[in-house]
Amino acid sequence: MSEYLVDPHTIKEYDLVELVDGRQGTVVYVPADPTLGFELDIGDSPATWDTIGIKPNQIKRIIEHA
């Protein structure tokens, strides 16, 4: 069984994803080796947006491909 719910190689910049903790965010950085992690913008508005680093195993599903 894979350690990932979503294959990290299928995640692209600006995809909308859901994390295992229920938060949603937009992928803003994908490294050359996506198994290393991603940067994600989370929040409901510019006032609450935050950029966080996540590991691939924190992604539950891709909601929408960019």
BELDANOR-V896424 format. One record per backbone hydrogen bond with DSSP energy under -1.0 kcal/mol. NH is the residue of the N-H (numbers start at 1). CO is the residue of the C=O. E is the energy in kcal/mol with one decimal. If there is no record, write none. Layout:
# BELDANOR-V896424
((NH CO E) (NH CO E))
This chain:
# BELDANOR-V896424
((10 7 -2.2) (11 8 -1.2) (14 27 -3.5) (15 12 -1.9) (16 64 -2.8) (17 25 -2.9) (18 61 -2.7) (19 23 -3.3) (20 58 -2.5) (22 19 -2.1) (25 17 -2.2) (26 41 -2.3) (27 15 -2.6) (28 39 -2.7) (29 39 -1.4) (36 33 -2.2) (38 54 -2.3) (39 29 -1.7) (40 52 -2.8) (41 26 -2.9) (42 50 -2.9) (48 45 -1.5) (49 45 -1.3) (50 42 -2.3) (52 40 -2.9) (54 38 -2.5) (58 55 -2.2) (59 56 -1.6) (60 18 -2.7) (61 18 -1.6) (63 16 -2.4) (64 16 -1.8))
